[in-house]
Amino acid sequence: MKTKFSVLVILGTLVFSCSKSDSTETYVPVPVVVEMPSNFPDMAYNLDNNPLTEAGVELGKRLFYEGKLSANDAIPCAFCHEQAFAFTHHGHTLSHGVNGGIGFRNAQPIQNLAFQNEFMWDGAASHLDLQPIIPLTSELEMGETLSNVVEKLNAEPYYRQQFRKAFQDGEVNSANMLKALSQFMITMISSNSKYDKYIRNEDGVTLSQIEQDGRATFQNKCASCHATDLFTDQTYRNNGLPVNPQLNDLGRFNVLENPDDLYKFKVPSLRNVEVSFPYMHDGRFSTLEAVLNFYDSGMVDNGNVDPIFQRDDGTLGISLNTYEKESLIAFLKTLTDNEFLNDERFSEY
């Protein structure tokens, strides 16, 4: 409970604001319409409370790539979220930040967040607007405070102008900053992979035999957790990973302090999983082969493993033969969305 409550307090009671009246820039909202993929569920984010505008999305993008959001003015959100790798921290098992700080979790992809209700591996953020507060204020990541960030942004004429263009009140404050970041992230929808075009019968796209076989195996053995075309059911599960003694990350337990949540982590989406390695909350696996081998024969009973992994013979795991693993990987690669990975709308300036 403590983690989620602290984030809510920060946003709900501490809206840091600065203002300087050196411009007559006015708020003239130009709406941005997000095209909803036909094979996706409904959007979870309520746009009525934060309507997308061209100025708001542009401000959010600027902030996403802005080093001033960190204590040393050098580590933006994009430092741990690189577009070519589905906005993950490529090659790093754990996120790291200012002063050489090393975090205790692997950076998650930024994609399709508008369709989710909770964020972070343990669900510590209950709203997309709240999510950036956690890395921004973490001493191991960006190491800043909301008040300092607002002060730095307000010192820049460019940002004062952009906030006036993006929001009706024109204020450079933490609430508007977080809303702008959300507006940008809401537009970051990955829905044009080979799989998507196949499932929507677009452009005559077909799956090869091994990809079809992999899809069948996936639906039979993986889709209970990696459900819908978001490829996650957004639940928290203990998947039998051996506990890393150096981290001893308790997962969802850290948020609600419920013993039933020990070592549970949010089921990740598998979209763009080909490029978002390393895998798991602590980045322990560097290849998809290693992940499948773990599920086949590496799970351990830590006292709270999800019953879905219980085999008929009492052992834990998902039985996969060699061809099933090969075909699964072939299918998972059809979830790579190269249009998203190269979309200039999301790229650094």
C-alpha positions in Angstrom: 0.0 0.0 0.0 2.8 2.4 0.9 4.3 2.6 -2.6 1.1 3.4 -4.4 -0.1 5.8 -1.7 3.1 7.9 -1.8 2.8 8.4 -5.5 -0.8 9.5 -5.2 0.1 12.0 -2.5 2.8 13.5 -4.7 0.5 14.3 -7.5 -2.6 15.0 -5.5 -1.1 17.5 -3.0 2.1 18.8 -4.5 1.5 20.5 -7.8 4.6 22.5 -8.1 4.2 25.6 -10.3 6.3 28.5 -11.5 5.3 31.2 -13.9 6.8 34.1 -15.8 4.7 36.5 -17.9 7.1 37.2 -20.8 4.9 36.1 -23.7 1.4 36.5 -25.1 1.4 32.9 -26.5 -2.1 31.6 -26.3 -3.7 28.2 -26.0 -5.2 27.2 -29.3 -5.7 23.4 -29.1 -5.4 21.4 -32.3 -6.8 17.9 -31.6 -4.8 14.8 -32.3 -6.9 11.8 -33.2 -5.3 8.4 -32.4 -6.3 5.7 -34.8 -7.5 2.7 -32.8 -6.3 -0.7 -34.0 -9.3 -2.8 -34.9 -7.9 -5.9 -33.1 -7.2 -4.0 -29.8 -9.4 -3.8 -26.7 -10.8 -0.4 -25.7 -8.4 2.3 -24.4 -8.1 2.4 -20.6 -6.9 6.0 -20.4 -9.7 8.6 -20.1 -8.9 11.2 -22.7 -11.7 13.4 -21.4 -9.4 14.4 -18.6 -6.4 15.0 -20.8 -7.4 15.5 -24.5 -4.6 15.0 -27.0 -3.5 18.2 -28.8 -0.6 18.8 -31.2 1.0 21.1 -28.7 0.5 18.7 -25.8 2.0 15.7 -27.7 4.9 17.8 -28.9 5.6 19.1 -25.4 5.5 15.5 -24.1 8.0 14.4 -26.7 10.3 17.3 -25.8 10.1 16.3 -22.2 10.7 12.7 -22.9 14.0 13.6 -24.5 14.9 16.3 -22.0 17.9 15.7 -19.7 16.7 18.5 -17.3 14.2 16.0 -15.9 17.2 14.4 -14.1 19.5 15.7 -11.3 22.5 16.0 -13.5 20.6 17.4 -16.5 21.9 14.5 -18.6 19.6 11.6 -18.2 16.2 11.9 -20.0 13.5 9.3 -20.0 14.9 8.1 -23.4 18.2 7.2 -21.7 16.6 3.9 -20.5 14.0 3.7 -23.3 15.5 3.5 -26.8 13.2 3.4 -29.7 15.0 0.8 -31.8 14.5 -1.7 -28.9 10.8 -0.9 -28.2 11.9 1.8 -25.8 13.8 -0.5 -23.5 17.3 -0.2 -22.2 19.1 -2.3 -24.7 21.9 -4.5 -23.4 21.3 -3.6 -19.7 19.9 -6.1 -17.3 19.0 -3.4 -14.8 18.2 0.3 -15.4 20.8 2.8 -14.2 21.0 6.5 -13.8 22.6 9.5 -12.2 25.9 9.1 -10.4 26.3 5.6 -11.6 23.3 4.4 -9.7 22.0 0.9 -10.6 18.4 0.2 -10.3 16.9 -3.2 -9.3 14.6 -3.9 -12.3 14.9 -4.1 -16.1 13.4 -1.2 -18.0 10.1 -2.1 -19.5 9.0 -1.2 -23.1 7.0 1.9 -23.7 4.2 0.9 -26.1 0.4 0.6 -25.9 0.4 2.1 -22.4 -2.9 3.8 -23.1 -4.5 0.3 -22.9 -3.2 -0.5 -19.4 -4.6 0.3 -16.0 -1.5 -0.1 -13.8 2.2 0.4 -14.5 5.7 -0.8 -13.5 6.6 -4.4 -12.8 4.7 -4.3 -9.5 1.9 -2.0 -10.5 3.1 0.7 -8.1 1.6 3.4 -10.4 -2.1 3.3 -10.8 -2.4 5.8 -13.6 -0.2 6.7 -16.6 0.1 10.3 -15.4 1.7 9.0 -12.2 4.1 6.6 -13.7 7.0 9.0 -14.6 7.2 10.2 -11.0 8.8 6.9 -9.9 11.9 7.0 -12.1 12.1 10.8 -11.9 12.4 10.8 -8.1 14.4 7.6 -7.8 17.9 8.2 -6.5 19.0 5.3 -8.6 17.5 6.6 -11.8 16.9 10.3 -12.5 17.4 11.5 -8.9 15.3 14.7 -9.1 12.3 16.3 -7.4 9.2 17.6 -9.1 9.8 21.1 -7.7 13.4 21.2 -9.1 12.3 20.0 -12.5 9.5 22.6 -12.7 12.0 25.3 -11.7 14.4 24.3 -14.4 11.8 24.1 -17.1 10.3 27.5 -16.1 13.8 29.0 -16.5 13.7 28.2 -20.2 11.7 30.6 -22.5 11.0 27.8 -24.9 9.3 25.7 -22.2 7.2 28.6 -20.9 5.9 29.1 -24.4 5.2 25.4 -25.0 3.3 25.0 -21.8 1.1 28.1 -22.7 0.4 26.5 -26.1 -0.3 23.1 -24.6 -2.5 23.9 -21.6 -5.4 26.3 -21.1 -4.0 27.5 -17.8 -0.6 28.0 -19.3 1.1 27.0 -16.1 4.6 25.3 -15.9 3.7 22.9 -13.2 4.1 19.2 -12.4 0.6 18.2 -13.3 0.8 19.7 -16.8 4.3 18.2 -17.2 3.0 14.7 -16.4 -0.1 15.2 -18.6 2.1 16.2 -21.5 4.3 13.1 -21.0 1.1 11.0 -21.0 -0.1 12.6 -24.2 3.1 11.6 -26.0 3.1 8.1 -24.6 -0.6 7.6 -25.5 0.4 8.1 -29.2 3.0 5.4 -28.9 0.9 2.5 -30.2 2.5 -0.6 -31.7 0.0 -2.3 -33.9 1.5 -2.9 -37.3 3.5 -6.1 -37.0 3.3 -8.9 -39.4 1.0 -10.6 -37.0 -1.4 -7.6 -36.9 -1.5 -7.4 -40.7 -2.2 -11.1 -40.9 -4.9 -11.0 -38.2 -6.6 -8.0 -40.0 -6.3 -9.6 -43.4 -4.2 -6.7 -44.7 -1.9 -6.6 -47.8 -2.2 -10.3 -48.4 0.1 -11.1 -45.5 0.4 -14.8 -44.6 2.2 -16.7 -41.9 4.7 -19.4 -42.8 4.1 -22.9 -41.7 6.5 -22.7 -38.8 4.9 -19.4 -37.7 1.5 -20.9 -37.9 2.7 -23.9 -35.8 4.2 -21.5 -33.3 0.9 -19.6 -33.1 -0.9 -22.8 -32.3 1.6 -23.7 -29.6 1.3 -20.1 -28.2 -2.5 -20.3 -28.0 -2.3 -23.7 -26.3 0.5 -23.0 -23.9 1.0 -19.2 -23.5 -2.1 -17.3 -24.2 -3.7 -17.7 -20.8 -1.3 -15.1 -19.4 -0.3 -13.3 -22.6 -3.9 -12.7 -23.6 -5.6 -10.5 -26.2 -3.7 -8.8 -28.9 -2.0 -6.8 -26.3 -0.3 -10.1 -25.4 -0.8 -9.6 -21.7 -3.7 -10.1 -19.4 -2.2 -7.4 -17.1 -2.3 -9.7 -14.0 0.5 -10.3 -11.5 1.9 -13.8 -11.3 4.7 -15.6 -9.6 6.3 -17.6 -12.5 8.8 -19.6 -10.5 11.9 -17.7 -11.1 14.7 -18.5 -8.7 15.0 -15.5 -6.4 18.0 -13.3 -7.1 19.7 -13.1 -3.7 21.4 -9.8 -4.6 18.1 -8.1 -5.2 15.5 -10.2 -3.3 12.8 -8.3 -5.2 9.5 -9.1 -3.5 7.5 -7.8 -6.5 3.8 -6.9 -6.0 4.2 -7.5 -2.3 6.1 -4.2 -2.1 3.0 -2.3 -3.1 0.1 -3.9 -1.1 2.1 -5.9 1.5 -0.1 -8.9 0.9 1.8 -12.2 1.5 -0.1 -13.7 -1.5 1.7 -11.2 -3.7 5.2 -12.4 -2.9 7.4 -12.6 -6.0 4.5 -11.7 -8.3 5.3 -9.4 -11.2 3.1 -8.0 -14.0 2.7 -10.2 -17.0 4.6 -8.3 -19.8 3.4 -7.7 -23.3 5.2 -9.8 -25.9 4.9 -7.2 -28.6 8.4 -6.4 -30.0 9.8 -9.1 -27.7 12.4 -10.0 -30.4 14.2 -6.7 -29.8 13.3 -5.9 -26.1 15.9 -8.2 -24.5 17.1 -8.9 -21.8 14.0 -10.5 -20.3 12.3 -10.9 -17.0 12.0 -8.2 -14.3 15.7 -8.5 -13.5 16.9 -9.0 -17.1 18.4 -12.4 -16.3 17.8 -14.0 -19.7 19.4 -12.6 -22.8 17.6 -14.7 -25.4 14.2 -16.1 -26.2 15.7 -19.6 -26.2 16.8 -19.1 -22.6 13.3 -17.9 -21.6 11.6 -21.0 -23.2 14.2 -23.3 -21.6 13.4 -21.8 -18.2 9.7 -22.4 -18.6 10.3 -25.9 -19.8 12.7 -27.0 -17.1 14.0 -24.2 -14.9 11.1 -23.2 -12.7 11.4 -23.6 -8.9 8.8 -23.7 -6.2 9.3 -20.7 -4.0 6.0 -21.3 -2.2 3.8 -19.0 -4.2 4.1 -20.1 -7.8 1.0 -19.5 -9.9 -1.1 -22.8 -10.1 -1.3 -22.3 -13.9 2.3 -23.7 -14.1 1.5 -26.9 -12.3 1.9 -30.0 -14.5 -0.3 -33.1 -14.1 2.7 -35.0 -12.5 3.1 -32.3 -9.8 6.2 -30.7 -11.3 6.3 -27.0 -12.4 6.7 -25.8 -16.0 5.4 -25.6 -19.5 6.5 -28.7 -21.4 8.0 -27.7 -24.8 9.8 -29.9 -27.3 12.5 -28.6 -29.6 10.3 -27.8 -32.5 7.7 -26.1 -30.3 10.4 -23.8 -29.0 11.6 -23.1 -32.5 8.2 -22.4 -33.8 7.2 -20.3 -30.8 10.2 -18.1 -31.5 9.3 -17.8 -35.1 5.8 -16.7 -34.1 7.0 -14.3 -31.5 9.1 -12.6 -34.2 6.0 -11.8 -36.2 5.1 -9.5 -33.3 8.0 -7.2 -34.2 6.6 -3.9 -35.5 9.3 -2.2 -37.6 7.0 0.7 -38.4 6.8 1.5 -34.7 10.5 1.0 -34.1 11.3 3.5 -36.8 8.4 5.9 -36.6 9.9 9.4 -36.7 7.0 10.8 -34.6 8.6 9.1 -31.6 12.2 9.6 -32.6 14.7 11.9 -30.9 15.2 15.3 -32.6 
